[in-house]
């Protein structure tokens, strides 16, 4: 079982920056590369990332370079950047490369496996206290973990889990390997589809959401639609997923803001297609009505349209 010595990170936002800093402090020399387009590289060079008040200097690499092969690739872009990111990592993939997608949702692993094969992809996502991004500055309290696990298709999946586990322990990265990673991913997805878009529409913190019973009633209805889809997707123990997802909701920091609310406040486009959009599409696939997710998606799109109309 080969050790992970060379790492590529794609995406240097609120999540990617957390792990870029941790891995840079662990690896030496040019063993960590941060993938960047030529345009993005100019931004990084002219306005370096400031993480918790300290300027970060990373070793950047362009997508067309061919002299670096990664043992581990971590994709931490926004969903809007994922389609390009999955293509841009191609030159850095070798036979035993492991790919982790830390994006929210339940669809990116399939997209990566279609390009690179299930032997290279693990199921994964990130849980962290809300980080605050303002321009090129990211503030985070350090509380985060990567949840990952093997898939049911890759022959090397079990060994790859052990390789990532050993590397995370070496770098001091908190992690969790659940017994059922797919169910765990769907629970996080249910939290996201309820908390993120609704908080962005009503401009509420987690504490304000949890204290408002009308809000929580709405969140239950949004999650219940996804629960019916999870049953069709073959997710185990689906009958208790609604109450478990609400349990996750109630574990969040009361004064924390969702990433989607932060995006709206900063005038950025959101990941609504990854959240409500996925539920609506899967609902159509399985002939399951998803009226709450559909109307929430349309409301966020109204906000996007209004952003476009601003001078």
C-alpha positions as CSV (number, residue, x, y, z in Angstrom):
1,X,0.0,0.0,0.0
2,X,1.7,3.2,-1.2
3,X,1.9,6.3,1.0
4,X,0.4,9.6,0.0
5,X,3.2,12.0,-0.6
6,X,2.0,14.4,-3.4
7,X,-1.3,16.2,-3.2
8,X,-3.3,18.5,-5.5
9,X,-6.0,20.8,-4.2
10,X,-8.5,22.3,-6.6
11,X,-10.4,25.2,-5.1
12,X,-9.1,27.7,-2.6
13,X,-12.2,29.0,-1.1
14,X,-13.7,28.7,2.4
15,X,-13.2,24.9,2.5
16,X,-10.2,24.3,0.2
17,X,-8.1,26.9,2.1
18,X,-8.6,25.0,5.4
19,X,-7.0,21.9,4.0
20,X,-4.4,23.6,1.8
21,X,-3.0,25.2,5.0
22,X,-3.0,22.0,7.0
23,X,-1.4,19.9,4.2
24,X,1.2,22.6,3.4
25,X,2.3,22.5,7.0
26,X,2.6,18.8,6.8
27,X,4.3,18.2,3.4
28,X,7.6,19.8,2.5
29,X,8.9,21.2,-0.8
30,X,6.7,21.0,-3.9
31,X,4.6,18.1,-2.6
32,X,1.4,20.2,-2.4
33,X,0.1,21.9,-5.5
34,X,-2.9,24.2,-5.8
35,X,-4.6,24.0,-9.2
36,X,-5.4,27.3,-10.8
37,X,-6.4,28.6,-14.3
38,X,-4.1,31.3,-15.7
39,X,-6.8,34.0,-14.8
40,X,-7.2,32.7,-11.3
41,X,-3.4,32.4,-10.9
42,X,-3.1,36.1,-11.5
43,X,-5.6,36.8,-8.8
44,X,-3.8,34.5,-6.3
45,X,-0.5,36.2,-7.1
46,X,-1.7,39.8,-6.9
47,X,-4.0,39.2,-4.0
48,X,-2.8,36.2,-1.9
49,X,-5.1,34.3,0.4
50,X,-5.3,35.6,4.0
51,X,-6.2,32.7,6.3
52,X,-6.9,33.6,9.9
53,X,-4.9,36.8,9.4
54,X,-1.8,35.2,7.8
55,X,-0.9,35.6,4.2
56,X,-0.5,32.2,2.4
57,X,2.0,31.4,-0.3
58,X,1.1,28.2,-2.1
59,X,2.8,26.4,-5.0
60,X,0.3,26.9,-7.9
61,X,0.1,24.7,-11.0
62,X,-1.8,25.3,-14.3
63,X,-4.1,22.6,-15.8
64,X,-1.9,22.0,-18.8
65,X,1.3,21.2,-16.9
66,X,2.4,17.5,-17.1
67,X,5.3,17.2,-14.7
68,X,3.3,16.5,-11.5
69,X,1.3,13.4,-10.7
70,X,-0.8,13.4,-7.5
71,X,-1.3,10.6,-5.0
72,X,-4.4,12.4,-3.7
73,X,-6.6,15.0,-5.4
74,X,-9.0,17.1,-3.3
75,X,-11.7,19.0,-5.1
76,X,-13.1,21.8,-3.0
77,X,-14.6,24.2,-5.6
78,X,-18.1,25.6,-5.6
79,X,-20.5,23.6,-7.6
80,X,-20.4,26.2,-10.4
81,X,-16.7,25.3,-10.8
82,X,-17.0,21.6,-10.6
83,X,-17.6,20.8,-14.3
84,X,-14.3,22.6,-15.2
85,X,-12.4,21.2,-12.2
86,X,-13.1,17.6,-13.0
87,X,-11.6,18.1,-16.5
88,X,-8.7,20.3,-15.2
89,X,-7.3,17.5,-12.9
90,X,-6.8,15.1,-15.8
91,X,-3.1,15.7,-16.3
92,X,-2.4,14.9,-12.6
93,X,-4.1,11.6,-12.4
94,X,-2.1,8.4,-12.4
95,X,-3.0,4.7,-11.9
96,X,-3.3,4.8,-8.1
97,X,-4.5,8.4,-7.6
98,X,-7.3,8.9,-5.1
99,X,-9.9,11.6,-5.7
100,X,-12.0,13.2,-3.0
101,X,-14.8,15.6,-3.7
102,X,-15.6,17.8,-0.7
103,X,-18.5,19.4,-2.5
104,X,-21.9,19.3,-0.9
105,X,-24.5,17.0,-2.5
106,X,-24.7,13.4,-3.7
107,X,-23.8,13.6,-7.4
108,X,-20.1,14.6,-7.9
109,X,-18.6,11.1,-7.2
110,X,-20.6,9.6,-10.0
111,X,-19.4,12.3,-12.4
112,X,-15.8,11.8,-11.4
113,X,-16.0,8.0,-11.6
114,X,-17.4,8.3,-15.1
115,X,-14.2,10.1,-16.2
116,X,-11.6,8.3,-14.0
117,X,-13.1,5.1,-12.8
118,X,-14.5,4.1,-9.4
119,X,-11.0,2.7,-8.4
120,X,-9.9,6.3,-7.9
121,X,-12.9,7.8,-6.3
122,X,-14.0,7.6,-2.6
123,X,-17.3,8.9,-1.2
124,X,-16.6,12.0,0.8
125,X,-17.8,15.3,2.2
126,X,-16.7,17.9,4.7
127,X,-18.3,19.0,8.0
128,X,-17.0,22.2,9.5
129,X,-18.1,25.2,11.6
130,X,-19.1,28.0,9.2
131,X,-16.0,29.7,7.8
132,X,-16.4,33.4,6.9
133,X,-15.0,34.5,3.5
134,X,-14.7,38.2,2.7
135,X,-12.8,38.8,-0.6
136,X,-9.5,37.0,-0.3
137,X,-9.7,36.6,3.5
138,X,-11.0,33.5,5.2
139,X,-11.6,33.2,9.0
140,X,-12.2,29.8,10.5
141,X,-12.0,28.4,14.1
142,X,-10.3,25.2,12.9
143,X,-13.2,22.9,13.7
144,X,-13.7,20.7,10.7
145,X,-13.5,17.1,9.5
146,X,-13.6,15.2,6.3
147,X,-16.0,12.3,6.2
148,X,-15.2,9.6,3.7
149,X,-15.5,5.9,2.9
150,X,-15.2,3.2,0.3
151,X,-17.5,2.8,-2.7
152,X,-19.1,-0.4,-3.7
153,X,-17.6,-0.5,-7.2
154,X,-13.8,0.0,-6.9
155,X,-11.6,-3.0,-6.3
156,X,-9.0,-0.8,-4.5
157,X,-11.5,1.2,-2.5
158,X,-10.8,-0.5,0.8
159,X,-7.0,0.1,0.5
160,X,-7.6,3.7,-0.6
161,X,-9.6,4.4,2.5
162,X,-6.6,3.2,4.6
163,X,-4.2,5.3,2.6
164,X,-6.2,8.4,3.1
165,X,-6.7,7.6,6.8
166,X,-2.9,7.3,7.3
167,X,-2.3,10.5,5.5
168,X,-4.9,12.5,7.4
169,X,-3.5,11.2,10.7
170,X,0.0,12.3,9.6
171,X,-1.3,15.8,8.8
172,X,-3.5,16.2,11.8
173,X,-6.7,16.4,9.7
174,X,-9.8,15.3,11.6
175,X,-11.8,12.6,9.8
176,X,-14.6,10.1,10.2
177,X,-15.1,6.9,8.4
178,X,-18.8,6.0,9.0
179,X,-20.2,2.5,8.7
180,X,-22.5,3.6,5.9
181,X,-21.0,6.5,4.0
182,X,-23.8,6.8,1.5
183,X,-26.4,7.2,4.2
184,X,-24.1,9.7,5.9
185,X,-23.8,11.7,2.7
186,X,-27.6,11.8,2.3
187,X,-28.1,13.1,5.8
188,X,-25.7,15.9,5.2
189,X,-27.5,16.6,1.9
190,X,-30.8,16.8,3.7
191,X,-29.3,19.3,6.2
192,X,-28.1,21.4,3.2
193,X,-31.3,21.4,1.2
194,X,-33.2,22.6,4.2
195,X,-30.9,25.0,5.9
196,X,-29.0,26.6,3.0
197,X,-31.7,27.9,0.6
198,X,-34.2,28.7,3.3
199,X,-31.6,30.6,5.4
200,X,-30.6,32.5,2.2
201,X,-34.3,33.5,1.5
202,X,-35.1,34.5,5.0
203,X,-31.6,35.7,6.0
204,X,-31.5,33.7,9.3
205,X,-28.7,32.2,11.3
206,X,-29.0,28.6,12.5
207,X,-30.1,29.8,15.9
208,X,-32.9,31.9,14.4
209,X,-34.0,29.0,12.3
210,X,-34.1,26.6,15.2
211,X,-36.0,28.9,17.4
212,X,-38.7,29.5,14.8
213,X,-41.2,26.6,14.8
214,X,-42.8,27.7,11.5
215,X,-39.4,27.6,9.9
216,X,-38.6,24.1,11.3
217,X,-42.0,22.8,10.0
218,X,-41.0,24.0,6.5
219,X,-37.6,22.4,6.9
220,X,-39.2,19.1,7.8
221,X,-41.3,19.2,4.6
222,X,-38.3,19.9,2.5
223,X,-36.3,17.0,4.0
224,X,-39.3,14.6,3.7
225,X,-39.3,15.0,-0.1
226,X,-35.6,14.0,-0.2
227,X,-36.3,11.1,2.2
228,X,-38.7,9.6,-0.4
229,X,-36.0,9.9,-3.0
230,X,-33.4,8.3,-0.7
231,X,-35.7,5.3,-0.4
232,X,-35.7,4.9,-4.2
233,X,-31.9,5.4,-4.3
234,X,-31.5,2.4,-2.1
235,X,-30.2,4.2,1.0
236,X,-30.4,2.0,4.0
237,X,-32.4,2.8,7.1
238,X,-34.3,5.6,5.3
239,X,-37.2,5.5,7.7
240,X,-35.2,7.4,10.4
241,X,-33.4,9.8,8.1
242,X,-35.8,12.7,8.7
243,X,-35.4,12.7,12.4
244,X,-31.6,12.2,12.1
245,X,-31.3,15.1,9.6
246,X,-33.1,17.4,12.0
247,X,-30.7,16.2,14.7
248,X,-27.8,17.4,12.6
249,X,-29.7,20.7,12.1
250,X,-30.0,21.2,15.8
251,X,-26.2,20.5,16.3
252,X,-25.1,23.5,14.4
253,X,-23.7,26.7,16.0
254,X,-26.6,29.0,16.7
255,X,-24.9,32.2,15.4
256,X,-23.5,30.4,12.4
257,X,-24.5,31.4,8.8
258,X,-24.9,28.9,6.0
259,X,-22.6,29.2,3.0
260,X,-25.6,30.1,0.8
261,X,-26.6,33.0,3.0
262,X,-23.0,34.3,2.9
263,X,-23.1,34.0,-0.9
264,X,-26.3,36.0,-1.1
265,X,-25.0,38.6,1.2
266,X,-21.8,38.9,-0.9
267,X,-23.7,39.1,-4.2
268,X,-22.4,35.7,-5.3
269,X,-24.3,33.0,-7.1
270,X,-25.4,30.1,-4.9
271,X,-25.3,26.3,-5.2
272,X,-29.1,26.0,-5.6
273,X,-28.8,23.5,-8.5
274,X,-26.7,21.2,-6.3
275,X,-29.3,21.4,-3.5
276,X,-32.9,21.9,-4.5
277,X,-32.1,21.3,-8.2
278,X,-30.9,17.8,-7.5
279,X,-34.0,17.0,-5.5
280,X,-36.3,18.2,-8.3
281,X,-34.4,16.3,-11.0
282,X,-34.4,13.0,-8.9
283,X,-38.0,13.6,-8.1
284,X,-38.8,13.7,-11.8
285,X,-36.7,10.5,-12.3
286,X,-38.6,8.6,-9.7
287,X,-42.0,10.3,-10.3
288,X,-41.9,11.7,-6.7
289,X,-43.5,15.2,-6.2
290,X,-41.1,17.8,-4.8
291,X,-43.2,21.0,-4.6
292,X,-41.3,22.5,-1.6
293,X,-37.9,22.1,-3.2
294,X,-39.2,23.3,-6.5
295,X,-40.6,26.6,-5.1
296,X,-37.5,27.2,-3.0
297,X,-35.4,26.7,-6.1
298,X,-37.5,29.2,-8.0
299,X,-37.3,31.7,-5.1
300,X,-33.5,31.6,-5.1
301,X,-33.4,32.0,-8.9
302,X,-35.5,35.2,-8.4
303,X,-32.8,36.4,-6.1
304,X,-30.1,35.6,-8.7
305,X,-32.1,37.4,-11.3
306,X,-32.3,40.5,-9.1
307,X,-28.5,40.3,-8.6
308,X,-28.0,40.3,-12.4
309,X,-30.2,43.4,-12.7
310,X,-28.2,45.4,-10.1
311,X,-25.9,48.1,-11.5
